[in-house]
Amino acid sequence: MHTNLCDLFGIDVPIFAFTHCRDVVVEVSRAGGLGVLGAVGFTPDELETELQWIDQHIGNHPYAVDTVIPGKYEGMGEADPEKLEAQLRAAIPQGHRDFAAKLLADAGVPEMPEDQKTDRLLGWTLATGRPQVEVALSHDRVKLIANALGTPPAEITRLIQGTGRKVGALCGSAYQALKHKDAGLDLVIAQGTEGGGHTGEVGSIVLWPEVVDAVSPLPVLAAGGIGSGRQVAAAMALGASGVWTGSIWLTAKEASGQLEQKESYLAASSRDTVRTRSITGKPARLLRNDWTEAWERPDTPDPLPMPLQGMVTIDMIMRTTTYADKAQPVAFNPVGQVVGSMKQIRPAKDVMSELIDGFYDATERLNRLLLDDED
Ligand SMILES: Cc1cc2nc3c(=O)[nH]c(=O)nc-3n(C[C@H](O)[C@H](O)[C@H](O)COP(=O)(O)O)c2cc1C
């Protein structure tokens, strides 16, 4: 399982784990993979706190940080985060706020306490993402910064590579992968449509080899639908230099999600997800429920473009997370189709062991086929 990415990052196995939970980052890196902390929901100060905690617990292992600076969004060009936030806030139609509020009220989800109500702008822009990159780069053990939803702006790539760290980006097509390569990125993450969170339209088994061929010799991490060692072996067979996983960590014992949310994942089948613009304005995969269905109807508002929709839905994310016991019919439960195989809450290190053991079992099975041929 040793590939060039192991040498590049000083890791034992090329298994990358995207998560919003610092405990999972630590567990995966300590188990020989690379934990990746999703930064988008943290303010720069909050991110600093998370990274300090990781530094204190991760030993000598490396880890990564992930940002979401899209190639296109409303308000592009405004560099001042406060001005941008005010400008965007003024552009949100009241009808969208009212519609979202009614969905939650009808479902009986309590409101946040007055001092915790917010419609703040998360890291979905260059103005708010750049400070996150700066915080990440002030931590020595961060060896990679990956970006979602587009090639990172040239100034961000220069900033990261100037400190000797690596920069990568997610893509859902060979076309986007080539843009990443042309921009001088160090690696590409090819995410098939079955993946959780923002995702494109092409399935992993078609996308991975297309991207590998398009950007060779740049290393490609395969993402989207990986929940077992067999799937890791499939990704490597298709030319990937490693795998980038997300959904499977949501039911890790250490993951910070509420028990009710984890139970929704455990109960779901691989047919229970949907790609919807109802959370951020760009298509993202989550568990289908009354919230996702309501925004799809012809008589309801169309989701706003990114990042406006996210400023409408942050209240819903906070409420359905805080009151997870009452909120599951409308909750924010991002996950990929692999949710259908997530049937147990397990320690992250056990998930890592299974990915590794399953990879060896699968490759041994294939090797036996070769031996049978020789007989
Ligand atoms: C809950 C959740 C949130 C996600 N948020 C982000 C994100 O902020 N940035 C990002 O690059 N990818 C994000 N992703 C996508 C993951 O990085 C990863 O590519 C994806 O989960 C891989 O597919 P899988 O879910 O089938 O493992 C998210 C995925 C999930 C499940």
The ligand as an SDF file (V2000), in Angstrom:
LIG
                    3D

 31 33  0  0  0  0  0  0  0  0999 V2000
  -20.1360   15.7900    6.2970 C   0  0  0  0  0  0  0  0  0  0  0  0
  -19.2840   16.1210    5.1200 C   0  0  0  0  0  0  0  0  0  0  0  0
  -18.8160   17.4020    4.9730 C   0  0  0  0  0  0  0  0  0  0  0  0
  -17.9440   17.7050    3.9330 C   0  0  0  0  0  0  0  0  0  0  0  0
  -17.4080   18.9540    3.8420 N   0  0  0  0  0  0  0  0  0  0  0  0
  -16.3860   19.1740    2.9950 C   0  0  0  0  0  0  0  0  0  0  0  0
  -15.6350   20.3810    3.0490 C   0  0  0  0  0  0  0  0  0  0  0  0
  -15.9130   21.2840    3.8390 O   0  0  0  0  0  0  0  0  0  0  0  0
  -14.5620   20.5010    2.2160 N   0  0  0  0  0  0  0  0  0  0  0  0
  -14.1980   19.4880    1.3550 C   0  0  0  0  0  0  0  0  0  0  0  0
  -13.1900   19.6070    0.6580 O   0  0  0  0  0  0  0  0  0  0  0  0
  -14.9180   18.3670    1.2590 N   0  0  0  0  0  0  0  0  0  0  0  0
  -15.9820   18.1800    2.0730 C   0  0  0  0  0  0  0  0  0  0  0  0
  -16.6500   16.9920    2.0210 N   0  0  0  0  0  0  0  0  0  0  0  0
  -16.2580   15.9820    1.0280 C   0  0  0  0  0  0  0  0  0  0  0  0
  -15.1090   15.1320    1.5720 C   0  0  0  0  0  0  0  0  0  0  0  0
  -13.9220   15.8870    1.6000 O   0  0  0  0  0  0  0  0  0  0  0  0
  -14.8510   13.8970    0.7060 C   0  0  0  0  0  0  0  0  0  0  0  0
  -14.3800   14.2920   -0.5600 O   0  0  0  0  0  0  0  0  0  0  0  0
  -16.0540   13.0070    0.5260 C   0  0  0  0  0  0  0  0  0  0  0  0
  -16.6870   12.7940    1.7600 O   0  0  0  0  0  0  0  0  0  0  0  0
  -15.6120   11.6890   -0.0960 C   0  0  0  0  0  0  0  0  0  0  0  0
  -16.6710   10.8500   -0.3800 O   0  0  0  0  0  0  0  0  0  0  0  0
  -17.3080    9.8530    0.7180 P   0  0  0  0  0  0  0  0  0  0  0  0
  -18.2050   10.7180    1.5270 O   0  0  0  0  0  0  0  0  0  0  0  0
  -18.0520    8.8650   -0.0920 O   0  0  0  0  0  0  0  0  0  0  0  0
  -16.1800    9.2660    1.5070 O   0  0  0  0  0  0  0  0  0  0  0  0
  -17.5740   16.6920    3.0120 C   0  0  0  0  0  0  0  0  0  0  0  0
  -18.0930   15.4050    3.1540 C   0  0  0  0  0  0  0  0  0  0  0  0
  -18.9420   15.1030    4.1830 C   0  0  0  0  0  0  0  0  0  0  0  0
  -19.4650   13.6970    4.3150 C   0  0  0  0  0  0  0  0  0  0  0  0
  1  2  1  0
  2  3  1  0
  2 30  2  0
  3  4  2  0
  4  5  1  0
  4 28  1  0
  5  6  2  0
  6  7  1  0
  6 13  1  0
  7  8  2  0
  7  9  1  0
  9 10  1  0
 10 11  2  0
 10 12  1  0
 12 13  2  0
 13 14  1  0
 14 15  1  0
 14 28  1  0
 15 16  1  0
 16 17  1  0
 16 18  1  0
 18 19  1  0
 18 20  1  0
 20 21  1  0
 20 22  1  0
 22 23  1  0
 23 24  1  0
 24 25  2  0
 24 26  1  0
 24 27  1  0
 28 29  2  0
 29 30  1  0
 30 31  1  0
M  END
$$$$
